[in-house]
Amino acid sequence: MSYRNCAVLALALAFATPLLAAELTPVGTWTTIDDATGKPKSIVQITDNGGKLQGKVLEVLQSDDGPHPLCKNCTGERKDQPVEGMTILWDVAQDGDSWSGGRILDPKSGKIYKVTLTPADGGNKLNVRGYIGFSLLGRTQTWERKSP
């Protein structure tokens, strides 16, 4: 391989690497999937707020409580507030190939869990594991990245 070809390849890799890394982050817009039905449940947008991730419900797609459900089982300031617009994920920081250390709220039960986020399928899916105590004592949902 000639020097010129090596230089072109190195330049291409330099530009491609950040693009690949960007897809392996939880930052973006996600469709949550109902565990029982397998149908889309809500749209959540995850943003980076100074190195900590937070997630907000943009839209509820399916709810037993109608099109604009309230967080009836929540406590404190979230009690009886609309789920749409609510921050349900906060204080999550990168830990190697995953993100952890934060919390996630289940708006249906009002319970708050520790959370680990792990990108999968080339960044097109996000494994969201909520748990109490140890990660073994929890469950994982798979969210799907929403197309732009």
C-alpha positions in Angstrom: 0.0 0.0 0.0 1.4 3.4 -1.0 1.9 6.3 1.4 -0.9 8.2 -0.3 -3.3 5.3 0.2 -2.3 4.9 3.9 -2.9 8.6 4.4 -6.4 8.5 2.8 -7.3 5.4 4.9 -6.1 7.1 8.1 -8.1 10.2 7.3 -11.2 8.2 6.6 -10.9 6.3 9.9 -10.3 9.5 11.8 -13.6 10.9 10.5 -15.5 7.6 10.8 -14.5 6.7 14.4 -16.4 9.6 16.1 -19.5 8.8 14.0 -19.4 5.2 15.2 -18.9 6.2 18.8 -21.8 8.6 18.6 -24.2 5.8 17.8 -23.0 3.7 20.8 -24.3 6.3 23.2 -27.8 6.3 24.9 -28.1 10.0 23.9 -31.0 10.2 21.5 -34.7 9.5 21.1 -36.0 6.1 22.0 -39.2 4.1 21.6 -40.0 2.1 24.8 -41.6 -1.3 24.3 -44.3 -2.8 26.5 -43.0 -6.0 28.1 -46.4 -7.7 28.0 -47.6 -6.7 24.5 -44.4 -6.0 22.6 -46.0 -2.8 21.3 -44.5 0.7 21.5 -45.4 2.4 24.8 -43.7 5.8 24.9 -41.1 8.0 23.3 -38.2 9.0 25.6 -35.5 11.5 24.8 -32.1 11.0 26.6 -29.8 14.0 26.8 -26.4 14.7 28.2 -26.4 17.3 30.9 -22.8 18.0 31.9 -21.7 14.4 31.6 -24.8 13.0 33.3 -27.6 11.6 31.2 -31.3 12.3 31.8 -34.4 11.1 30.1 -37.7 12.7 29.6 -41.0 11.3 28.3 -41.9 13.1 25.1 -45.0 11.2 24.3 -47.1 8.4 25.7 -48.2 6.0 22.9 -50.1 3.4 25.0 -51.5 3.7 28.5 -54.2 1.9 30.5 -55.1 5.4 31.9 -55.9 7.1 28.6 -53.9 9.3 26.2 -52.5 11.7 28.9 -51.8 9.7 32.0 -50.8 11.1 35.4 -48.2 9.6 37.7 -50.8 8.6 40.3 -48.5 6.3 42.2 -45.6 8.7 42.3 -44.6 10.5 45.5 -43.4 14.0 46.2 -43.4 16.6 43.4 -44.2 13.9 40.7 -47.5 12.9 42.4 -50.4 13.3 40.0 -48.2 15.1 37.4 -48.5 14.3 33.7 -46.2 11.6 32.6 -45.6 13.4 29.3 -42.8 15.9 29.9 -41.7 14.1 33.1 -38.0 13.3 33.7 -37.9 9.5 34.4 -34.1 9.0 34.1 -31.4 11.0 35.8 -27.8 11.1 37.1 -26.6 8.3 34.7 -22.8 8.4 34.0 -20.7 6.5 31.6 -19.0 3.4 33.0 -16.9 1.8 30.3 -19.3 0.5 27.6 -22.4 1.1 29.7 -23.9 3.9 31.7 -24.9 3.5 35.3 -25.1 5.2 38.7 -28.4 6.9 38.2 -32.0 6.2 38.7 -35.1 5.4 36.6 -38.7 5.9 37.5 -41.5 3.5 36.5 -44.4 6.0 36.1 -47.0 3.2 36.4 -45.9 1.9 39.8 -44.2 5.1 41.0 -41.2 3.1 42.0 -37.6 4.4 41.5 -34.9 1.9 40.6 -31.1 2.0 40.0 -30.4 1.8 36.3 -27.8 0.6 33.8 -28.0 1.5 30.1 -26.1 -0.6 27.6 -26.3 0.1 23.8 -26.8 -2.9 21.7 -27.2 -3.8 18.0 -24.8 -1.2 16.8 -26.5 1.5 18.9 -30.0 0.9 17.4 -31.2 -0.7 20.7 -30.7 0.2 24.3 -30.9 -2.4 27.1 -32.3 -0.6 30.1 -31.9 -2.6 33.3 -33.7 -1.4 36.4 -32.9 -3.0 39.7 -33.0 -2.7 43.5 -29.8 -3.5 45.3 -27.8 -5.8 43.0 -28.2 -5.8 39.2 -29.1 -9.5 39.4 -32.4 -8.5 41.2 -34.0 -6.6 38.3 -35.3 -6.7 34.8 -34.2 -5.5 31.4 -36.3 -3.7 28.8 -35.0 -3.2 25.3 -35.7 0.3 23.8 -35.4 1.0 20.1 -33.7 4.1 18.7 -36.2 6.3 16.9 -35.3 7.2 13.4 -34.7 10.9 12.8 
